Every structure is written in structure tokens, then in C-alpha cells.
Amino acid sequence: MARMVLTIGLLATLTGFAATAVSAQRPAGYPRSYDTLIESARAERQVRIYGNADRAELLPVVAAFRKRYPGITVLYADLGSTEMYRRFVAETRARRLSADLVWSSAMDLQVKLINDGFAQSYASPEKPALPAVSVWKNMGFGVTAEPIGIVYNKRLLPPARVPRTHAELEALLRTQRTALTGRVTTFDPSRSNVGYLYLSEDMAITRDTRSLLEAIAATKPVLSRTSEPMLRGVAEGRQAIAYNVIGSYALERASTDPRIGVAFLKDYTIVTSRIAFIAREAAHPAAAKLFLDFLLSREGQSLLAKRSLWPVRTDVPARRLPAAQARPIRVGPQLLVTLDHLKRQRFLRDWTALLANGAFSR
């Protein structure tokens, strides 16, 4: 993803604000000590964020944050998850100015950064409103709850034939193998961290995933490193169906492109989250805390919900899956398992054999 920097805010002289003005800005229900945090953030005057949410998703959020906390500039660098990880680590180790807040959909890489000591602890006032699975060690905060689904071309796959479960998807791929050869697309786990993560979650949820992946492999699938080529291929009719696509991106595309449809499989749907943490060496830690709290607040979550990023809070009106269908990925150390080098090598070796032979090595 090309790097873009979004700057919204005002570099203003912060003297002359009365104490009553500070208190008036403190969100309802927050402790009085938050006034000191606001004053410190005003003195810092900016917050630097590395993220991979699209710029359009953040514009309303940043505008509302600026209205609540005038004088604090938001510098947002839109980076790919792998680039973000490498850049943040390199800058931090070299003691160069880097992000204050790191916010990424690569859940495993975010947990690794936290586990490796790159984050600082923060007891957000919004924590009690968050699901327990979305917070780890008061360091990693899941901000969204985004389902992973399938995308299909409406002309090539009429609504009556759209699979509603993983078993139905496998049956479709097997019975229509000839027609679907070269017309199925999914992430390449050898080049995509999130693609590897989603397949790992599939395998952990059910052993039937092996049979489904064999059916996918038999169609000679088109493999992709990112979501965009998959969405474009399905929209243009070069592919009929895409598996394990990030739902937020797919729904945003479908809202303006009538050629594609999106479905979330009813037997289970993986739900992923964009994890945010405050950098241990943040140059503007107070402003980072303010922005994180705003992202997690009812107002911030409602603004995300108006676009395509499903909120993690359940007290915000938004589209969400039935509890029995959703399989949220917990924010926590179990995500480190997917980064184990030997485990990854073994999986990718089996994946390569599957593509070549149509079956996992046993």
C-alpha cells in the first residue's frame, strides 16, 4: 500500500486556556485526573499514528477528535502492515522519531510488538465498555470487530447458488470444479501475514478446513498478497468467488459496485480486530492516550461504524453478526503461535504440496 500522510488539526498557542475549559472537555464519566492528561496532550501539540485503515475511514474520526481537543495535530501515516512493522521497529531501535500510536489489522505482528516490549501500559477509561477478548495486558486494544467473508460475482454466481456455510462452499467447489478452475481467489499465505493468520484460524476452528482447502487447491486458485486484486478480479468477472476477504473492505467496495456480493458463512465467521497500542518510546504519549480513548469511546466507535469498520463495542448501534456465528480472534499471546518459524514452515510446505497435489501431506 502506498504511503500517505494525513494531517488534520491546528498547531496553536496553548497558553491562556482556563481550567474550566479543560474540565468542560473531559468526557463524561472520566476521572478528574484526566484533566492533567488533557493539559499534557495540549503541551505536546501533536500525535503521530501509523495505521492501515484507509484515509477516508479516519477523516470523520480525526475531525471529531480535533473538535473535542483543539490544538492537537494528528499526523497519520497510511502504511501496509509489514512495512509498518519493519519501519516502527527500525526507527525505535535507532532511537529516531516514530509513531506514538500503532494501529494495525496484522493482529499477530501487533501482539509480537507488545510481547517484545515496544508498547506501554495504559488503563483506558473506556476499558470497562470493551469485550474482554479485545484487551491484553492494558497494552493491546482491539478497536474494531471485522468479519472475514466471501465475495462473489453476482452474474457468475446467482444468489440462489451462493454458499452459506463452509460445507456448502466446499460442495460448490467440488461439483463445479471445471467451471470454477482459475476463477477462485484467496490470500497467498506465503506472502500475506493476514492470509496466513486467517487460514491458521480456520484450521484451529475445524479439521474440516483441510478438505475445504483441498477443494480450493483443485480449482487452481489465483493467489493474492492483498485484498484489492481479489475484489477487482471478482468485480470484473475474472474470478467468480474470493475466500477469506476482509469484510470491511468488501462491504465498502460492494456499496458502490453492484457487480459483487458479500456473504458471511453462517456455521462460523472469523472476526478480526485492528489492534492499537501506545509506543513505549512515544514522543507524545498523552496525546496518544487521548486519541486511543477517543477511538474506543462511543463517539469514536459510532463514527467508525458509519463507514465500513465495524465497532468492537456492543453498545454502539451497528451491523454485527449473531453471537453463535462470530468467532472473534482474541487479542493475546496465543497469536504468537502463528509466528512460530517451524510451525509456519510446516504449514507453508503443506500448502505448497496441496496446490501441487490437491492434498495436504499427512
C-alpha positions, 0 to 999 in steps of 0.5 A, spaced: 500 500 500 502 506 498 504 511 503 500 517 505 500 522 510 494 525 513 494 531 517 488 534 520 488 539 526 491 546 528 498 547 531 496 553 536 498 557 542 496 553 548 497 558 553 491 562 556 486 556 556 482 556 563 481 550 567 474 550 566 475 549 559 479 543 560 474 540 565 468 542 560 472 537 555 473 531 559 468 526 557 463 524 561 464 519 566 472 520 566 476 521 572 478 528 574 485 526 573 484 526 566 484 533 566 492 533 567 492 528 561 488 533 557 493 539 559 499 534 557 496 532 550 495 540 549 503 541 551 505 536 546 501 539 540 501 533 536 500 525 535 503 521 530 499 514 528 501 509 523 495 505 521 492 501 515 485 503 515 484 507 509 484 515 509 477 516 508 475 511 514 479 516 519 477 523 516 470 523 520 474 520 526 480 525 526 475 531 525 471 529 531 477 528 535 480 535 533 473 538 535 473 535 542 481 537 543 483 543 539 490 544 538 492 537 537 495 535 530 494 528 528 499 526 523 497 519 520 501 515 516 497 510 511 502 504 511 501 496 509 502 492 515 509 489 514 512 495 512 509 498 518 512 493 522 519 493 519 519 501 519 516 502 527 521 497 529 527 500 525 526 507 527 525 505 535 531 501 535 535 507 532 532 511 537 529 516 531 522 519 531 516 514 530 509 513 531 506 514 538 500 510 536 500 503 532 494 501 529 494 495 525 489 489 522 496 484 522 493 482 529 499 477 530 505 482 528 501 487 533 501 482 539 509 480 537 510 488 538 507 488 545 510 481 547 517 484 545 516 490 549 515 496 544 508 498 547 506 501 554 501 500 559 495 504 559 488 503 563 483 506 558 477 509 561 473 506 556 476 499 558 470 497 562 465 498 555 470 493 551 469 485 550 474 482 554 477 478 548 479 485 545 484 487 551 491 484 553 495 486 558 492 494 558 497 494 552 493 491 546 486 494 544 482 491 539 478 497 536 474 494 531 470 487 530 471 485 522 468 479 519 472 475 514 467 473 508 466 471 501 465 475 495 462 473 489 460 475 482 453 476 482 452 474 474 457 468 475 454 466 481 446 467 482 444 468 489 440 462 489 447 458 488 451 462 493 454 458 499 452 459 506 456 455 510 463 452 509 460 445 507 456 448 502 462 452 499 466 446 499 460 442 495 460 448 490 467 447 489 467 440 488 461 439 483 463 445 479 470 444 479 471 445 471 467 451 471 470 454 477 478 452 475 482 459 475 476 463 477 477 462 485 481 467 489 484 467 496 490 470 500 497 467 498 499 465 505 506 465 503 506 472 502 500 475 506 501 475 514 493 476 514 492 470 509 496 466 513 493 468 520 486 467 517 487 460 514 491 458 521 484 460 524 480 456 520 484 450 521 484 451 529 476 452 528 475 445 524 479 439 521 474 440 516 478 446 513 483 441 510 478 438 505 475 445 504 482 447 502 483 441 498 477 443 494 480 450 493 487 447 491 483 443 485 480 449 482 487 452 481 486 458 485 489 465 483 493 467 489 493 474 492 498 478 497 492 483 498 485 484 498 484 489 492 486 484 486 481 479 489 475 484 489 477 487 482 478 480 479 471 478 482 468 485 480 470 484 473 468 477 472 475 474 472 474 470 478 467 468 480 468 467 488 474 470 493 475 466 500 477 469 506 476 477 504 476 482 509 469 484 510 470 491 511 473 492 505 468 488 501 462 491 504 465 498 502 467 496 495 460 492 494 456 499 496 458 502 490 459 496 485 453 492 484 457 487 480 459 483 487 456 480 493 458 479 500 456 473 504 458 471 511 458 463 512 453 462 517 456 455 521 462 460 523 465 467 521 472 469 523 472 476 526 478 480 526 480 486 530 485 492 528 489 492 534 492 499 537 497 500 542 501 506 545 509 506 543 513 505 549 518 510 546 512 515 544 514 522 543 507 524 545 504 519 549 498 523 552 496 525 546 496 518 544 492 516 550 487 521 548 486 519 541 486 511 543 480 513 548 477 517 543 477 511 538 474 506 543 469 511 546 462 511 543 463 517 539 469 514 536 466 507 535 459 510 532 463 514 527 467 508 525 461 504 524 458 509 519 463 507 514 465 500 513 469 498 520 465 495 524 465 497 532 468 492 537 463 495 542 456 492 543 453 498 545 454 502 539 448 501 534 451 497 528 451 491 523 454 485 527 453 478 526 449 473 531 453 471 537 453 463 535 456 465 528 462 470 530 468 467 532 472 473 534 480 472 534 482 474 541 487 479 542 493 475 546 499 471 546 496 465 543 497 469 536 504 468 537 503 461 535 502 463 528 509 466 528 512 460 530 518 459 524 517 451 524 510 451 525 509 456 519 514 452 515 510 446 516 504 449 514 507 453 508 510 446 505 503 443 506 500 448 502 505 448 497 504 440 496 496 441 496 496 446 490 501 441 487 497 435 489 490 437 491 492 434 498 495 436 504 501 431 506 499 427 512 
